[in-house]
């Protein structure tokens, strides 16, 4: 099981496109959830933050081993997701992985993630 929290910088002027992207995901949640099985993604949450006038998106995920990469997905919602990614995420800003210090997942939940 892999637990991650990663920060990505949004390109300047792309806040409206990010809002559209998040609306697309929220408005199509049943289709989004179908993609998670292929990815062996147990939890995926996106957070946003603005620091010193710069927008960031944070991805928190708990993922099993051997899942399909989103880039290899045949789901239309994933294709739209990748389109927004290319439009909105700054490729010159290396993703910032935050360090996991403690993971508190009860055994009854953890065992269902296998």
TISE-414001 format. One record per atom (N, C-alpha, C, CB): x, y, z; residue number from 1; atom name; residue in three letters. Coordinates in Angstrom, 1 decimal, padded with zeros to 4 digits. Each point is the difference from the previous one (the first is absolute). Glycine has a CB too. Example, Ala and Ser with C-alpha at 12.3 -4.5 7.8 and 13.67 -1.06 7.14 Angstrom:
BEGIN
[zamar [013.2,-005.7,007.8],1,'N','ALA']
[zamar [-000.9,001.2,000.0],1,'CA','ALA']
[zamar [000.9,001.2,000.0],1,'C','ALA']
[zamar [-001.9,-001.2,001.2],1,'CB','ALA']
[zamar [001.5,002.3,-001.9],2,'N','SER']
[zamar [000.9,001.1,000.0],2,'CA','SER']
[zamar [-000.8,001.1,000.8],2,'C','SER']
[zamar [001.2,-000.6,-002.2],2,'CB','SER']
% end
This chain:
BEGIN
[zamar [000.9,-001.2,000.0],1,'N','UNK']
[zamar [-000.9,001.2,000.0],1,'CA','UNK']
[zamar [000.9,001.2,000.0],1,'C','UNK']
[zamar [-001.9,-001.2,001.2],1,'CB','UNK']
[zamar [001.5,002.2,-002.0],2,'N','UNK']
[zamar [000.8,001.2,-000.1],2,'CA','UNK']
[zamar [-000.9,001.2,000.4],2,'C','UNK']
[zamar [001.4,-001.0,-001.9],2,'CB','UNK']
[zamar [-000.9,001.8,002.8],3,'N','UNK']
[zamar [-000.7,001.2,000.5],3,'CA','UNK']
[zamar [000.8,001.2,-000.4],3,'C','UNK']
[zamar [-001.0,-001.3,002.0],3,'CB','UNK']
[zamar [000.3,002.2,-002.7],4,'N','UNK']
[zamar [000.8,001.2,-000.5],4,'CA','UNK']
[zamar [-000.8,001.3,000.2],4,'C','UNK']
[zamar [001.1,-001.4,-001.7],4,'CB','UNK']
[zamar [-000.4,002.5,001.9],5,'N','UNK']
[zamar [-000.6,001.3,000.0],5,'CA','UNK']
[zamar [001.0,000.8,-000.8],5,'C','UNK']
[zamar [-001.2,-000.2,002.2],5,'CB','UNK']
[zamar [000.8,000.7,-003.4],6,'N','UNK']
[zamar [001.0,000.7,-000.9],6,'CA','UNK']
[zamar [-000.6,001.3,-000.4],6,'C','UNK']
[zamar [000.8,-002.2,-000.8],6,'CB','UNK']
[zamar [000.0,003.3,000.8],7,'N','UNK']
[zamar [-000.4,001.3,-000.4],7,'CA','UNK']
[zamar [000.5,000.3,-001.4],7,'C','UNK']
[zamar [000.1,000.8,002.4],7,'CB','UNK']
[zamar [-001.0,-000.2,-003.2],8,'N','UNK']
[zamar [000.3,000.4,-001.4],8,'CA','UNK']
[zamar [-000.4,001.5,-000.1],8,'C','UNK']
[zamar [-000.4,-002.4,-000.9],8,'CB','UNK']
[zamar [001.3,003.1,000.2],9,'N','UNK']
[zamar [-000.3,001.4,-000.2],9,'CA','UNK']
[zamar [-000.9,000.2,-001.3],9,'C','UNK']
[zamar [002.2,000.6,001.1],9,'CB','UNK']
[zamar [-003.2,000.3,-001.0],10,'N','UNK']
[zamar [-000.8,000.3,-001.1],10,'CA','UNK']
[zamar [000.6,001.1,-000.8],10,'C','UNK']
[zamar [-002.1,-000.7,001.3],10,'CB','UNK']
[zamar [002.0,000.6,-002.6],11,'N','UNK']
[zamar [000.6,001.0,-000.9],11,'CA','UNK']
[zamar [-000.8,001.4,000.2],11,'C','UNK']
[zamar [000.6,-001.8,-001.7],11,'CB','UNK']
[zamar [000.1,002.9,001.6],12,'N','UNK']
[zamar [-000.6,001.3,000.2],12,'CA','UNK']
[zamar [-001.2,000.2,-001.0],12,'C','UNK']
[zamar [002.2,000.9,000.8],12,'CB','UNK']
[zamar [-003.3,-000.4,-000.3],13,'N','UNK']
[zamar [-001.1,000.3,-000.9],13,'CA','UNK']
[zamar [-000.9,-001.2,-000.2],13,'C','UNK']
[zamar [001.4,001.7,-001.1],13,'CB','UNK']
[zamar [-001.2,-002.8,001.8],14,'N','UNK']
[zamar [-000.7,-001.2,-000.3],14,'CA','UNK']
[zamar [-001.0,-000.4,001.1],14,'C','UNK']
[zamar [001.9,-000.8,-001.3],14,'CB','UNK']
[zamar [-002.2,001.8,002.2],15,'N','UNK']
[zamar [-000.9,-000.3,001.1],15,'CA','UNK']
[zamar [-001.4,-000.3,-000.5],15,'C','UNK']
[zamar [001.3,001.6,001.4],15,'CB','UNK']
[zamar [-001.8,-000.9,-002.4],16,'N','UNK']
[zamar [-001.3,-000.3,-000.5],16,'CA','UNK']
[zamar [-000.1,-001.4,-000.7],16,'C','UNK']
[zamar [-000.3,002.4,-000.4],16,'CB','UNK']
[zamar [001.4,-002.8,-000.2],17,'N','UNK']
[zamar [000.1,-001.3,-000.6],17,'CA','UNK']
[zamar [000.0,-001.1,001.1],17,'C','UNK']
[zamar [001.2,001.0,-002.1],17,'CB','UNK']
[zamar [-000.5,-000.7,003.2],18,'N','UNK']
[zamar [000.1,-001.0,001.1],18,'CA','UNK']
[zamar [-001.4,-000.1,000.6],18,'C','UNK']
[zamar [002.4,000.6,000.5],18,'CB','UNK']
[zamar [-003.2,000.5,-000.4],19,'N','UNK']
[zamar [-001.3,-000.1,000.5],19,'CA','UNK']
[zamar [-000.9,-000.8,-000.9],19,'C','UNK']
[zamar [000.3,002.2,001.1],19,'CB','UNK']
[zamar [-000.1,-002.1,-002.4],20,'N','UNK']
[zamar [-000.8,-000.8,-001.0],20,'CA','UNK']
[zamar [000.4,-001.4,000.1],20,'C','UNK']
[zamar [-000.1,002.0,-001.5],20,'CB','UNK']
[zamar [001.3,-002.3,001.7],21,'N','UNK']
[zamar [000.5,-001.4,000.2],21,'CA','UNK']
[zamar [-000.6,-000.6,001.2],21,'C','UNK']
[zamar [002.2,000.6,-001.1],21,'CB','UNK']
[zamar [-002.1,000.1,002.2],22,'N','UNK']
[zamar [-000.6,-000.6,001.3],22,'CA','UNK']
[zamar [-001.5,-000.2,-000.1],22,'C','UNK']
[zamar [001.9,001.1,001.3],22,'CB','UNK']
[zamar [-002.6,-000.1,-002.0],23,'N','UNK']
[zamar [-001.4,-000.2,-000.3],23,'CA','UNK']
[zamar [-000.3,-001.2,-000.8],23,'C','UNK']
[zamar [-000.3,002.4,000.1],23,'CB','UNK']
[zamar [001.2,-002.7,-001.1],24,'N','UNK']
[zamar [-000.2,-001.2,-000.9],24,'CA','UNK']
[zamar [000.1,-001.2,000.9],24,'C','UNK']
[zamar [001.0,001.2,-002.0],24,'CB','UNK']
[zamar [000.0,-001.3,002.8],25,'N','UNK']
[zamar [000.2,-001.2,000.9],25,'CA','UNK']
[zamar [-001.2,-000.1,000.9],25,'C','UNK']
[zamar [002.5,000.2,-000.1],25,'CB','UNK']
[zamar [-002.9,000.8,000.8],26,'N','UNK']
[zamar [-001.1,000.0,000.9],26,'CA','UNK']
[zamar [-001.3,-000.4,-000.7],26,'C','UNK']
[zamar [001.1,001.7,001.5],26,'CB','UNK']
[zamar [-001.4,-001.1,-002.7],27,'N','UNK']
[zamar [-001.2,-000.2,-000.7],27,'CA','UNK']
[zamar [-000.1,-001.4,-000.6],27,'C','UNK']
[zamar [000.0,002.4,-000.5],27,'CB','UNK']
[zamar [001.2,-003.1,000.4],28,'N','UNK']
[zamar [000.0,-001.3,-000.7],28,'CA','UNK']
[zamar [000.6,-001.0,001.0],28,'C','UNK']
[zamar [000.3,001.1,-002.2],28,'CB','UNK']
[zamar [-000.6,-001.0,003.5],29,'N','UNK']
[zamar [000.6,-000.8,001.0],29,'CA','UNK']
[zamar [-000.3,-001.5,-000.2],29,'C','UNK']
[zamar [-000.3,001.9,001.5],29,'CB','UNK']
[zamar [-000.9,-002.3,-002.0],30,'N','UNK']
[zamar [-000.1,-001.5,-000.2],30,'CA','UNK']
[zamar [001.0,-000.5,-001.1],30,'C','UNK']
[zamar [-002.5,000.2,000.6],30,'CB','UNK']
[zamar [002.7,000.5,-001.6],31,'N','UNK']
[zamar [001.0,-000.4,-001.0],31,'CA','UNK']
[zamar [001.4,000.1,000.5],31,'C','UNK']
[zamar [-001.5,000.8,-001.8],31,'CB','UNK']
[zamar [001.8,000.2,002.7],32,'N','UNK']
[zamar [001.3,000.1,000.6],32,'CA','UNK']
[zamar [000.3,-001.2,000.9],32,'C','UNK']
[zamar [-000.1,002.5,-000.1],32,'CB','UNK']
[zamar [-000.9,-002.9,000.9],33,'N','UNK']
[zamar [000.1,-001.1,000.9],33,'CA','UNK']
[zamar [000.3,-001.3,-000.7],33,'C','UNK']
[zamar [-001.5,001.2,001.6],33,'CB','UNK']
[zamar [000.9,-001.4,-002.8],34,'N','UNK']
[zamar [000.2,-001.2,-000.8],34,'CA','UNK']
[zamar [001.5,-000.1,-000.4],34,'C','UNK']
[zamar [-002.4,000.1,-000.8],34,'CB','UNK']
[zamar [003.1,001.0,000.6],35,'N','UNK']
[zamar [001.4,-000.1,-000.4],35,'CA','UNK']
[zamar [000.9,-000.4,001.1],35,'C','UNK']
[zamar [-000.5,001.8,-001.6],35,'CB','UNK']
[zamar [000.1,-001.6,002.9],36,'N','UNK']
[zamar [000.8,-000.3,001.1],36,'CA','UNK']
[zamar [000.3,-001.5,000.2],36,'C','UNK']
[zamar [-000.9,002.1,001.1],36,'CB','UNK']
[zamar [-000.1,-002.9,-001.5],37,'N','UNK']
[zamar [000.2,-001.5,000.1],37,'CA','UNK']
[zamar [001.2,-000.4,-000.8],37,'C','UNK']
[zamar [-002.4,-000.3,000.4],37,'CB','UNK']
[zamar [002.5,000.8,-001.6],38,'N','UNK']
[zamar [001.1,-000.4,-000.9],38,'CA','UNK']
[zamar [001.3,000.4,000.5],38,'C','UNK']
[zamar [-001.6,000.2,-001.9],38,'CB','UNK']
[zamar [001.6,001.0,002.6],39,'N','UNK']
[zamar [001.3,000.6,000.5],39,'CA','UNK']
[zamar [000.3,-000.6,001.4],39,'C','UNK']
[zamar [-000.5,002.1,-001.3],39,'CB','UNK']
[zamar [-000.4,-003.0,001.8],40,'N','UNK']
[zamar [000.2,-000.5,001.4],40,'CA','UNK']
[zamar [000.1,001.2,001.0],40,'C','UNK']
[zamar [001.1,-002.1,-000.9],40,'CB','UNK']
[zamar [-001.9,003.1,000.6],41,'N','UNK']
[zamar [000.0,001.2,000.8],41,'CA','UNK']
[zamar [-001.1,-000.1,001.1],41,'C','UNK']
[zamar [001.0,001.4,-002.0],41,'CB','UNK']
[zamar [-000.6,-001.5,003.2],42,'N','UNK']
[zamar [-001.0,-000.1,001.1],42,'CA','UNK']
[zamar [-000.5,001.4,000.4],42,'C','UNK']
[zamar [001.2,-002.1,000.8],42,'CB','UNK']
[zamar [-000.4,003.1,-000.8],43,'N','UNK']
[zamar [-000.4,001.3,000.4],43,'CA','UNK']
[zamar [000.8,001.0,-000.9],43,'C','UNK']
[zamar [-000.5,-000.7,002.4],43,'CB','UNK']
[zamar [-000.2,001.7,-002.9],44,'N','UNK']
[zamar [000.7,001.0,-000.8],44,'CA','UNK']
[zamar [-000.8,001.3,000.3],44,'C','UNK']
[zamar [000.8,-001.6,-001.8],44,'CB','UNK']
[zamar [-000.1,002.6,002.3],45,'N','UNK']
[zamar [-000.6,001.3,000.4],45,'CA','UNK']
[zamar [000.9,001.1,-000.5],45,'C','UNK']
[zamar [-001.1,-001.0,002.0],45,'CB','UNK']
[zamar [000.5,002.0,-002.6],46,'N','UNK']
[zamar [000.7,001.2,-000.5],46,'CA','UNK']
[zamar [-000.3,001.2,000.9],46,'C','UNK']
[zamar [000.0,-000.9,-002.4],46,'CB','UNK']
[zamar [001.0,001.6,002.9],47,'N','UNK']
[zamar [-000.1,001.2,000.7],47,'CA','UNK']
[zamar [000.6,001.1,-000.7],47,'C','UNK']
[zamar [000.1,-001.3,002.1],47,'CB','UNK']
[zamar [-000.5,002.6,-001.8],48,'N','UNK']
[zamar [000.6,001.1,-000.7],48,'CA','UNK']
[zamar [000.4,001.0,001.1],48,'C','UNK']
[zamar [-001.4,-000.3,-002.0],48,'CB','UNK']
[zamar [002.4,001.1,001.6],49,'N','UNK']
[zamar [000.5,001.1,000.9],49,'CA','UNK']
[zamar [000.6,001.1,-000.8],49,'C','UNK']
[zamar [000.4,-001.7,001.8],49,'CB','UNK']
[zamar [-000.5,002.9,-001.3],50,'N','UNK']
[zamar [000.7,001.1,-000.6],50,'CA','UNK']
[zamar [001.0,000.6,001.0],50,'C','UNK']
[zamar [-002.0,000.5,-001.5],50,'CB','UNK']
[zamar [003.3,-000.5,001.1],51,'N','UNK']
[zamar [001.0,000.6,000.9],51,'CA','UNK']
[zamar [000.7,001.1,-000.8],51,'C','UNK']
[zamar [000.3,-002.2,001.2],51,'CB','UNK']
[zamar [-000.2,003.4,-000.6],52,'N','UNK']
[zamar [000.6,001.1,-000.7],52,'CA','UNK']
[zamar [-000.4,000.2,-001.4],52,'C','UNK']
[zamar [001.9,-000.4,001.5],52,'CB','UNK']
[zamar [-003.2,000.2,-001.7],53,'N','UNK']
[zamar [-000.6,000.3,-001.3],53,'CA','UNK']
[zamar [000.2,-001.2,-001.0],53,'C','UNK']
[zamar [000.4,002.4,000.4],53,'CB','UNK']
[zamar [000.2,-003.5,000.0],54,'N','UNK']
[zamar [000.2,-001.1,-000.9],54,'CA','UNK']
[zamar [-000.9,-001.1,000.4],54,'C','UNK']
[zamar [002.4,000.6,-000.4],54,'CB','UNK']
[zamar [-003.1,-001.2,-000.6],55,'N','UNK']
[zamar [-000.9,-001.1,000.3],55,'CA','UNK']
[zamar [000.7,-001.4,-000.1],55,'C','UNK']
[zamar [-001.9,001.4,-000.9],55,'CB','UNK']
[zamar [001.5,-002.2,001.9],56,'N','UNK']
[zamar [000.6,-001.4,000.0],56,'CA','UNK']
[zamar [-001.2,-001.0,000.2],56,'C','UNK']
[zamar [002.2,000.9,001.0],56,'CB','UNK']
[zamar [-002.0,-002.1,-001.6],57,'N','UNK']
[zamar [-000.9,-001.1,000.2],57,'CA','UNK']
[zamar [000.8,-001.1,000.7],57,'C','UNK']
[zamar [-001.4,000.6,-002.0],57,'CB','UNK']
[zamar [000.8,-001.2,003.0],58,'N','UNK']
[zamar [000.5,-001.1,000.8],58,'CA','UNK']
[zamar [-000.8,-001.3,-000.3],58,'C','UNK']
[zamar [000.9,001.6,001.8],58,'CB','UNK']
[zamar [-000.2,-002.7,-002.1],59,'N','UNK']
[zamar [-000.6,-001.3,-000.2],59,'CA','UNK']
[zamar [000.3,-000.8,001.2],59,'C','UNK']
[zamar [000.1,000.2,-002.6],59,'CB','UNK']
[zamar [-001.1,-000.7,003.3],60,'N','UNK']
[zamar [000.2,-001.0,001.0],60,'CA','UNK']
[zamar [-000.6,-001.3,-000.5],60,'C','UNK']
[zamar [-000.1,001.8,001.9],60,'CB','UNK']
[zamar [000.9,-002.9,-001.8],61,'N','UNK']
[zamar [-000.5,-001.2,-000.4],61,'CA','UNK']
[zamar [000.5,-001.2,000.8],61,'C','UNK']
[zamar [-000.1,001.0,-002.3],61,'CB','UNK']
[zamar [-000.7,-002.0,002.3],62,'N','UNK']
[zamar [000.4,-001.3,000.5],62,'CA','UNK']
[zamar [-000.3,-001.0,-001.1],62,'C','UNK']
[zamar [-000.5,000.6,002.5],62,'CB','UNK']
[zamar [001.6,-001.3,-003.0],63,'N','UNK']
[zamar [-000.1,-000.8,-001.2],63,'CA','UNK']
[zamar [000.7,-001.3,000.3],63,'C','UNK']
[zamar [000.0,002.0,-001.5],63,'CB','UNK']
[zamar [-000.7,-003.1,000.9],64,'N','UNK']
[zamar [000.6,-001.3,000.1],64,'CA','UNK']
[zamar [001.1,-000.2,-001.1],64,'C','UNK']
[zamar [-002.2,-000.9,000.9],64,'CB','UNK']
[zamar [002.8,-000.2,-000.9],65,'N','UNK']
[zamar [001.0,-000.4,-000.9],65,'CA','UNK']
[zamar [-000.5,-000.5,-001.3],65,'C','UNK']
[zamar [001.5,-000.5,001.9],65,'CB','UNK']
[zamar [-000.9,000.9,-003.0],66,'N','UNK']
[zamar [-000.3,-000.6,-001.3],66,'CA','UNK']
[zamar [-001.2,000.6,-000.8],66,'C','UNK']
[zamar [000.9,-002.0,001.0],66,'CB','UNK']
[zamar [-001.3,003.2,-000.6],67,'N','UNK']
[zamar [-001.1,000.6,-000.7],67,'CA','UNK']
[zamar [000.4,000.6,-001.3],67,'C','UNK']
[zamar [-001.0,000.5,002.2],67,'CB','UNK']
[zamar [000.0,-000.2,-003.0],68,'N','UNK']
[zamar [000.2,000.6,-001.3],68,'CA','UNK']
[zamar [000.3,001.5,000.2],68,'C','UNK']
[zamar [-001.6,-001.6,-001.1],68,'CB','UNK']
[zamar [002.6,002.1,000.4],69,'N','UNK']
[zamar [000.4,001.4,000.0],69,'CA','UNK']
[zamar [-001.1,000.8,-000.7],69,'C','UNK']
[zamar [002.5,-000.5,000.1],69,'CB','UNK']
[zamar [-002.8,001.7,000.4],70,'N','UNK']
[zamar [-001.1,000.8,-000.6],70,'CA','UNK']
[zamar [000.4,000.3,-001.5],70,'C','UNK']
[zamar [-000.5,001.0,002.3],70,'CB','UNK']
[zamar [001.7,-000.9,-002.6],71,'N','UNK']
[zamar [000.4,000.2,-001.4],71,'CA','UNK']
[zamar [-000.3,-001.1,-000.9],71,'C','UNK']
[zamar [001.8,001.4,000.8],71,'CB','UNK']
[zamar [-002.0,-002.6,-000.3],72,'N','UNK']
[zamar [-000.3,-001.2,-000.8],72,'CA','UNK']
[zamar [-001.5,-000.3,000.0],72,'C','UNK']
[zamar [002.2,-000.9,000.6],72,'CB','UNK']
[zamar [-003.0,001.7,000.1],73,'N','UNK']
[zamar [-001.4,-000.2,000.1],73,'CA','UNK']
[zamar [-000.8,000.2,-001.3],73,'C','UNK']
[zamar [000.2,000.6,002.4],73,'CB','UNK']
[zamar [-001.2,-001.4,-002.6],74,'N','UNK']
[zamar [-000.9,000.1,-001.2],74,'CA','UNK']
[zamar [-001.3,000.8,000.4],74,'C','UNK']
[zamar [001.0,-002.1,-000.9],74,'CB','UNK']
[zamar [-001.1,002.5,002.2],75,'N','UNK']
[zamar [-001.2,000.7,000.4],75,'CA','UNK']
[zamar [000.0,001.4,-000.5],75,'C','UNK']
[zamar [-000.1,-001.4,002.1],75,'CB','UNK']
[zamar [-001.0,001.9,-002.6],76,'N','UNK']
[zamar [-000.1,001.3,-000.6],76,'CA','UNK']
[zamar [000.2,001.1,001.1],76,'C','UNK']
[zamar [-001.6,-000.8,-001.7],76,'CB','UNK']
[zamar [001.2,000.6,002.9],77,'N','UNK']
[zamar [000.2,001.0,001.1],77,'CA','UNK']
[zamar [001.5,000.1,000.3],77,'C','UNK']
[zamar [-002.3,-000.6,000.9],77,'CB','UNK']
[zamar [003.0,-000.5,-001.0],78,'N','UNK']
[zamar [001.5,000.1,000.2],78,'CA','UNK']
[zamar [000.6,000.8,-001.2],78,'C','UNK']
[zamar [000.0,-002.2,001.3],78,'CB','UNK']
[zamar [-000.5,002.0,-002.5],79,'N','UNK']
[zamar [000.6,000.8,-001.1],79,'CA','UNK']
[zamar [-000.2,001.5,000.2],79,'C','UNK']
[zamar [-000.4,-002.0,-001.5],79,'CB','UNK']
[zamar [-000.8,002.3,002.0],80,'N','UNK']
[zamar [-000.3,001.4,000.3],80,'CA','UNK']
[zamar [000.8,000.5,001.1],80,'C','UNK']
[zamar [-002.3,-000.3,-000.8],80,'CB','UNK']
[zamar [002.5,-000.5,001.9],81,'N','UNK']
[zamar [000.9,000.3,001.1],81,'CA','UNK']
[zamar [001.4,000.3,-000.4],81,'C','UNK']
[zamar [-001.4,-001.5,001.4],81,'CB','UNK']
[zamar [001.9,000.7,-002.3],82,'N','UNK']
[zamar [001.4,000.2,-000.5],82,'CA','UNK']
[zamar [000.1,001.3,-000.9],82,'C','UNK']
[zamar [000.4,-002.5,000.1],82,'CB','UNK']
[zamar [-001.5,002.8,-000.8],83,'N','UNK']
[zamar [000.0,001.2,-000.8],83,'CA','UNK']
[zamar [000.1,001.2,000.9],83,'C','UNK']
[zamar [-001.4,-001.1,-001.8],83,'CB','UNK']
[zamar [000.6,001.2,002.9],84,'N','UNK']
[zamar [000.1,001.1,000.9],84,'CA','UNK']
[zamar [001.4,000.0,000.7],84,'C','UNK']
[zamar [-002.5,-000.1,000.4],84,'CB','UNK']
[zamar [003.0,-001.0,-000.1],85,'N','UNK']
[zamar [001.3,-000.1,000.7],85,'CA','UNK']
[zamar [001.0,000.7,-000.9],85,'C','UNK']
[zamar [-000.6,-002.2,001.1],85,'CB','UNK']
[zamar [000.7,001.9,-002.4],86,'N','UNK']
[zamar [001.0,000.6,-000.9],86,'CA','UNK']
[zamar [-000.3,001.5,-000.1],86,'C','UNK']
[zamar [000.2,-002.2,-001.3],86,'CB','UNK']
[zamar [-001.4,002.6,001.4],87,'N','UNK']
[zamar [-000.3,001.4,-000.2],87,'CA','UNK']
[zamar [000.3,000.8,001.3],87,'C','UNK']
[zamar [-001.8,-000.6,-001.6],87,'CB','UNK']
[zamar [001.6,000.0,002.8],88,'N','UNK']
[zamar [000.0,000.7,001.2],88,'CA','UNK']
[zamar [001.2,-000.2,000.9],88,'C','UNK']
[zamar [-002.4,-000.1,-000.1],88,'CB','UNK']
[zamar [003.1,-001.0,000.1],89,'N','UNK']
[zamar [001.1,-000.3,000.9],89,'CA','UNK']
[zamar [001.3,000.5,-000.6],89,'C','UNK']
[zamar [-001.3,-002.0,000.9],89,'CB','UNK']
[zamar [002.1,002.7,-000.1],90,'N','UNK']
[zamar [001.3,000.6,-000.4],90,'CA','UNK']
[zamar [001.0,-001.1,-000.1],90,'C','UNK']
[zamar [-000.5,002.1,001.1],90,'CB','UNK']
[zamar [001.0,-002.4,-002.4],91,'N','UNK']
[zamar [000.9,-001.1,-000.2],91,'CA','UNK']
[zamar [001.4,000.3,000.5],91,'C','UNK']
[zamar [-001.3,-000.7,-001.9],91,'CB','UNK']
[zamar [001.6,002.0,002.2],92,'N','UNK']
[zamar [001.3,000.5,000.4],92,'CA','UNK']
[zamar [000.1,000.0,001.5],92,'C','UNK']
[zamar [000.2,001.4,-002.0],92,'CB','UNK']
[zamar [-001.2,-001.7,002.8],93,'N','UNK']
[zamar [000.0,-000.1,001.4],93,'CA','UNK']
[zamar [000.0,-001.5,000.4],93,'C','UNK']
[zamar [-001.2,002.3,000.2],93,'CB','UNK']
[zamar [002.3,-002.8,000.3],94,'N','UNK']
[zamar [000.0,-001.4,000.4],94,'CA','UNK']
[zamar [-001.1,-000.3,001.1],94,'C','UNK']
[zamar [002.5,-000.1,-000.6],94,'CB','UNK']
[zamar [-003.2,-001.0,000.4],95,'N','UNK']
[zamar [-001.0,-000.4,001.0],95,'CA','UNK']
[zamar [000.7,-000.1,001.4],95,'C','UNK']
[zamar [-001.4,-001.2,-001.7],95,'CB','UNK']
[zamar [000.7,001.7,002.7],96,'N','UNK']
[zamar [000.5,000.0,001.4],96,'CA','UNK']
[zamar [-000.7,-001.1,000.7],96,'C','UNK']
[zamar [000.6,002.4,000.0],96,'CB','UNK']
[zamar [000.1,-003.5,000.3],97,'N','UNK']
[zamar [-000.5,-001.1,000.8],97,'CA','UNK']
[zamar [000.2,000.3,001.5],97,'C','UNK']
[zamar [000.4,-001.7,-001.9],97,'CB','UNK']
[zamar [-001.5,001.7,002.6],98,'N','UNK']
[zamar [000.1,000.2,001.5],98,'CA','UNK']
[zamar [000.3,-001.3,000.6],98,'C','UNK']
[zamar [-001.7,002.0,-000.1],98,'CB','UNK']
[zamar [002.4,-002.0,001.2],99,'N','UNK']
[zamar [000.4,-001.2,000.7],99,'CA','UNK']
[zamar [-001.1,-000.5,000.9],99,'C','UNK']
[zamar [002.4,000.8,-000.1],99,'CB','UNK']
[zamar [-002.7,-002.1,000.0],100,'N','UNK']
[zamar [-000.9,-000.6,000.9],100,'CA','UNK']
[zamar [000.7,-000.3,001.3],100,'C','UNK']
[zamar [-001.2,-001.1,-001.9],100,'CB','UNK']
[zamar [000.6,001.6,003.0],101,'N','UNK']
[zamar [000.6,-000.2,001.3],101,'CA','UNK']
[zamar [-000.8,-001.0,000.8],101,'C','UNK']
[zamar [000.7,002.4,000.0],101,'CB','UNK']
[zamar [-002.0,-002.5,-000.2],102,'N','UNK']
[zamar [-000.8,-001.0,000.7],102,'CA','UNK']
[zamar [-001.2,-000.3,-000.9],102,'C','UNK']
[zamar [000.7,000.9,002.3],102,'CB','UNK']
[zamar [-001.0,-002.1,-002.4],103,'N','UNK']
[zamar [-001.2,-000.5,-000.7],103,'CA','UNK']
[zamar [-000.9,-000.7,000.9],103,'C','UNK']
[zamar [001.3,-000.2,-002.2],103,'CB','UNK']
[zamar [-002.5,000.7,002.4],104,'N','UNK']
[zamar [-000.9,-000.6,001.0],104,'CA','UNK']
[zamar [-001.2,-000.5,-000.7],104,'C','UNK']
[zamar [000.7,001.6,001.8],104,'CB','UNK']
[zamar [-000.6,-002.9,-002.2],105,'N','UNK']
[zamar [-001.0,-000.7,-000.7],105,'CA','UNK']
[zamar [-000.3,-001.2,000.8],105,'C','UNK']
[zamar [000.7,000.8,-002.3],105,'CB','UNK']
[zamar [-001.9,-000.9,002.9],106,'N','UNK']
[zamar [-000.4,-001.2,000.8],106,'CA','UNK']
[zamar [000.2,-001.3,-000.9],106,'C','UNK']
[zamar [-001.6,001.4,001.4],106,'CB','UNK']
[zamar [001.9,-002.5,-000.7],107,'N','UNK']
[zamar [000.2,-001.3,-000.7],107,'CA','UNK']
[zamar [-001.2,-000.4,-000.8],107,'C','UNK']
[zamar [001.6,-000.6,001.9],107,'CB','UNK']
[zamar [-002.8,000.8,-001.4],108,'N','UNK']
[zamar [-001.2,-000.4,-000.7],108,'CA','UNK']
[zamar [-000.1,000.7,-001.3],108,'C','UNK']
[zamar [-001.1,-000.4,002.2],108,'CB','UNK']
[zamar [001.6,001.7,-002.3],109,'N','UNK']
[zamar [000.0,000.7,-001.3],109,'CA','UNK']
[zamar [001.2,-000.4,-000.8],109,'C','UNK']
[zamar [-001.2,001.9,001.1],109,'CB','UNK']
[zamar [002.3,-002.0,-000.5],110,'N','UNK']
[zamar [001.2,-000.4,-000.8],110,'CA','UNK']
[zamar [-000.1,-001.4,-000.6],110,'C','UNK']
[zamar [001.4,001.4,001.6],110,'CB','UNK']
[zamar [-002.1,-002.3,-000.9],111,'N','UNK']
[zamar [-000.1,-001.4,-000.6],111,'CA','UNK']
[zamar [-001.0,000.0,-001.2],111,'C','UNK']
[zamar [000.4,-000.9,002.3],111,'CB','UNK']
[zamar [-001.3,001.9,-002.3],112,'N','UNK']
[zamar [-000.9,000.0,-001.2],112,'CA','UNK']
[zamar [000.7,000.7,-001.2],112,'C','UNK']
[zamar [-002.0,000.1,001.6],112,'CB','UNK']
[zamar [003.2,000.5,-001.4],113,'N','UNK']
[zamar [000.7,000.6,-001.1],113,'CA','UNK']
[zamar [000.9,-001.0,-000.7],113,'C','UNK']
[zamar [-000.1,002.2,001.3],113,'CB','UNK']
[zamar [000.0,-003.4,-001.1],114,'N','UNK']
[zamar [001.0,-001.0,-000.6],114,'CA','UNK']
[zamar [-000.7,-000.7,-001.1],114,'C','UNK']
[zamar [001.1,-000.3,002.1],114,'CB','UNK']
% end
